[in-house]
Amino acid sequence: MNISEPMTQTRLIPSLDAIAENYDAVLCDLWGCYHDGLKPYADAVEALRRYRARGGIVILLTNAPRPPASVKRFLDAMGAPEDSYDAIMSSGGACQRAVASGDYGQRFHYVGPERDRHMLADIGFEDTPAEEADAILCTGFEDDTRQVPADYDPQIANWRAHGVRLLCANPDIVVDRGHERLWCAGAIAQRYADAGGEVVWFGKPHRPTYEQSFSLLAEVAGREVAPGKVLGIGDGVFTDVKGALDFGIDALFVSGGLAAAEVGDDPEHPDPKRLADWLASTGQSPQFAIGRLR
């Protein structure tokens, strides 16, 4: 019996090893699953190493608002071992390709931290005033340690007045860096959408990201991999879990990430009833759950 057949409830598993043999590949989230923004989770790294040792393929699928090469440099800097994954797919890379395509115009206004301004410069574009832009490229908050979404209301009103589209390079609303919770580009984009603005989303849970991930997976594997043999892993119930389920692949929810406070006092070991009740409240039903990836 294929373990990816519909299940009536989420199965809490002790480790990835418990289900590894059922999947040829995993699409694994980064923040909250593989690392905490400062350093890799040792147990997660070892779990993915074991999975690869038995022949599995690991694609790191992240909503980071920068290209895969930049994500790799970030991972290298924190000491993430290269033998724990095969390839990287990022929402920022998908967004950058869209900008380069010309489908959204030739003039872009950049919104985000200085460190990601290369998203335009790398492909030959300069920052354009919002009033003259064909689209907004948003990678996040200029200062995610001090700003809140409401700080962008004056800019949002200006963008709305000019009817400019916003390209969101990271649909996450928040992310945890160590013990600090930070706002992401998705919070600005959602506020713009709520104000009536047009938003083009890149990353999980949106289908194009999974289509691109499967293309990358086929390159790595040297063959097409059936959706039923792929597992999505992540701590975002409305990004990682929803994206996987909407695309037709199984999901392993890492409850000790963004939802840790909702499901118990120990991020490593969620309370089964609180986990079940909280998942029911979200309307999402991942096939599996685990406290921390291990």
C-alpha positions in Angstrom: 0.0 0.0 0.0 1.4 3.4 -1.0 1.9 5.5 2.2 0.8 8.6 0.3 -2.8 7.4 0.0 -5.4 9.7 1.7 -5.3 9.5 5.5 -7.9 10.5 8.0 -5.4 12.1 10.4 -1.9 13.3 10.6 0.6 10.6 11.8 3.2 11.8 14.3 6.5 10.1 13.4 9.8 9.8 15.5 12.2 10.5 12.6 12.4 10.8 8.8 13.8 7.3 8.8 10.3 6.0 9.6 9.0 6.9 6.2 12.1 7.4 4.1 11.8 4.2 2.1 8.5 5.4 0.6 10.0 8.4 -1.2 12.6 8.9 -3.8 13.1 12.6 -3.0 12.2 15.3 -0.5 11.7 19.0 -1.0 12.9 20.4 2.3 12.3 23.9 3.7 15.3 25.8 5.2 14.3 28.3 7.9 12.8 26.5 10.9 13.6 23.0 9.5 17.2 22.8 8.3 18.5 25.9 10.2 17.4 28.6 12.6 18.8 31.5 10.6 22.0 31.3 12.5 23.2 27.7 12.4 22.1 24.3 11.0 20.1 22.0 13.2 22.5 19.1 13.7 19.7 16.4 13.8 18.2 17.7 10.6 21.5 17.7 8.8 22.2 14.1 9.9 18.6 13.0 8.9 19.1 14.3 5.4 22.6 12.8 5.2 21.1 9.4 6.1 18.4 9.9 3.5 20.8 10.6 0.8 23.0 7.7 1.8 20.1 5.4 1.1 19.7 6.9 -2.4 17.2 9.7 -1.7 17.5 13.1 -3.4 17.3 16.3 -1.3 16.1 19.5 -2.9 16.3 22.5 -0.5 13.1 24.5 -1.4 13.2 27.9 0.2 11.2 31.1 0.1 14.4 33.0 0.5 14.2 36.2 -1.6 17.6 35.7 -3.4 19.0 33.4 -6.0 20.1 29.8 -5.2 23.8 30.8 -5.5 23.3 33.4 -2.8 21.4 30.9 -0.6 24.3 28.5 -1.0 26.8 31.2 0.2 24.6 31.8 3.2 24.5 28.1 4.0 28.3 27.8 3.5 28.8 30.7 5.9 26.9 29.0 8.7 28.7 25.7 8.1 26.0 23.7 6.4 27.6 20.6 4.9 27.2 20.2 1.1 26.7 16.4 1.5 23.3 17.0 3.2 21.6 18.2 0.0 21.7 17.9 -3.8 20.3 21.2 -5.1 18.6 24.4 -4.1 15.4 26.0 -5.4 14.5 29.5 -4.2 11.6 31.9 -4.6 14.1 34.7 -5.1 15.6 32.8 -8.1 12.1 32.4 -9.7 11.3 36.0 -9.1 14.6 37.2 -10.6 14.0 35.0 -13.7 10.6 36.7 -14.1 12.1 40.1 -13.9 14.8 39.2 -16.5 12.1 37.8 -18.8 10.7 41.2 -19.6 7.2 40.0 -18.9 6.7 42.6 -16.2 8.3 45.5 -17.9 11.8 47.1 -17.9 11.7 49.5 -14.9 11.5 48.2 -11.4 11.3 49.9 -8.0 13.2 47.9 -5.3 11.8 47.4 -1.8 13.9 45.5 0.7 17.2 45.4 2.6 20.4 46.7 1.0 21.9 43.2 1.0 19.4 42.0 -1.6 19.5 45.0 -4.0 21.7 42.8 -6.2 18.5 41.0 -7.3 18.1 43.9 -9.8 21.8 44.7 -10.3 22.8 41.1 -11.2 20.6 41.1 -14.2 21.3 44.7 -15.4 18.5 46.7 -13.9 18.7 49.8 -11.7 16.3 50.9 -9.0 13.5 53.2 -10.5 11.3 55.6 -8.5 7.9 53.9 -7.8 6.1 56.6 -9.8 8.0 55.7 -12.9 8.2 51.9 -12.4 6.5 49.1 -14.3 6.5 47.0 -11.2 7.7 46.8 -7.6 10.3 44.1 -6.7 9.9 43.4 -3.0 12.4 41.1 -1.2 11.5 42.2 2.3 11.6 45.0 4.9 14.4 47.6 4.7 15.0 46.9 8.4 13.3 43.8 9.6 14.5 44.3 13.1 12.6 47.5 13.7 9.9 48.0 11.0 6.4 46.6 11.0 4.0 46.2 8.1 2.0 49.4 8.9 5.2 51.4 8.3 4.7 50.7 4.6 1.2 52.1 4.4 2.3 55.5 2.8 4.3 53.6 0.1 1.4 51.2 -0.4 -1.0 54.1 -0.9 1.4 55.6 -3.5 1.8 52.2 -5.3 -1.9 51.8 -5.4 -2.5 55.3 -6.8 -0.2 54.5 -9.7 -1.7 51.0 -10.2 1.7 49.3 -10.2 2.1 45.6 -9.7 4.2 44.1 -6.9 6.4 41.1 -7.4 6.9 39.3 -4.1 10.1 37.4 -3.9 9.3 35.8 -0.5 5.6 35.0 0.3 6.4 34.2 4.0 4.8 36.5 6.5 7.3 35.9 9.3 10.4 33.9 9.9 12.3 32.9 13.1 16.0 33.8 13.3 17.3 32.1 16.5 14.7 33.2 19.1 13.7 36.4 17.2 10.6 36.6 14.9 11.0 38.8 11.9 8.6 40.1 9.3 9.1 39.0 5.6 8.2 40.4 2.2 4.9 38.5 2.3 3.6 40.8 5.0 4.1 43.8 2.8 2.6 42.1 -0.3 -0.4 40.9 1.6 -1.0 44.4 2.9 -0.8 45.7 -0.6 -3.2 43.0 -1.8 -5.6 43.9 1.0 -5.5 47.5 -0.2 -6.5 46.4 -3.7 -3.1 46.2 -5.3 -2.0 43.5 -7.7 0.5 41.0 -6.4 2.5 38.4 -8.3 3.7 35.8 -5.8 6.8 33.6 -6.1 7.5 30.7 -3.9 5.6 28.3 -1.7 2.6 27.6 -1.7 2.3 28.6 -5.3 2.2 26.0 -8.0 4.9 27.4 -10.4 7.5 26.9 -7.6 6.7 23.2 -7.4 6.7 22.8 -11.2 10.2 24.3 -11.3 11.3 22.1 -8.4 10.2 19.0 -10.2 12.1 20.1 -13.3 15.2 20.6 -11.1 14.6 17.2 -9.5 14.4 15.5 -12.9 17.8 17.1 -13.8 19.3 15.8 -10.6 17.8 12.3 -10.8 18.3 12.0 -14.6 14.6 10.9 -14.9 11.1 12.1 -14.1 10.1 11.5 -10.5 6.4 10.8 -9.8 4.7 13.1 -7.3 3.7 10.1 -5.2 7.4 9.5 -4.6 8.2 13.0 -3.3 7.8 14.3 0.2 7.5 18.0 1.1 9.0 19.0 4.4 8.4 22.3 6.2 7.2 24.2 9.2 4.9 26.7 7.4 1.4 25.3 7.4 0.1 27.8 4.8 3.3 27.6 2.7 5.1 24.3 2.9 2.2 22.1 3.9 -0.5 23.8 1.7 1.9 24.0 -1.3 2.8 20.3 -1.1 -0.8 19.2 -0.7 -2.1 21.5 -3.4 0.5 20.0 -5.8 -0.4 16.5 -4.9 2.6 15.4 -2.9 2.7 14.2 0.7 3.7 16.6 3.5 5.7 16.3 6.6 4.9 19.2 9.0 7.7 20.2 11.3 5.7 21.5 14.3 8.7 22.7 16.3 9.2 25.7 13.9 6.8 28.5 13.5 4.0 26.7 15.3 6.0 25.5 18.3 4.1 27.6 20.8 0.8 26.3 19.5 1.4 22.6 19.9 3.1 22.1 23.3 5.9 23.2 25.6 8.6 21.0 24.0 9.4 21.9 20.4 11.0 18.4 20.0 7.9 16.6 21.1 4.5 18.2 20.3 1.5 17.3 22.3 -0.6 15.0 20.0 -4.0 16.5 21.0 -2.8 20.1 20.7 -1.2 19.3 17.4 -4.4 17.7 16.0 -6.6 20.5 17.3 -4.3 23.2 15.9 -4.0 21.6 12.5 -7.8 21.2 12.4 -8.1 24.9 13.0 -5.9 25.7 10.0 -7.8 23.4 7.6 -4.6 21.7 6.6 -4.1 17.9 6.9 -0.4 16.9 6.3 0.1 13.2 6.2 2.9 13.4 8.8 4.2 15.6 11.6 7.4 15.7 13.6 8.6 18.0 16.3 12.0 18.7 14.7 13.4 17.2 11.6 15.7 14.3 12.7 
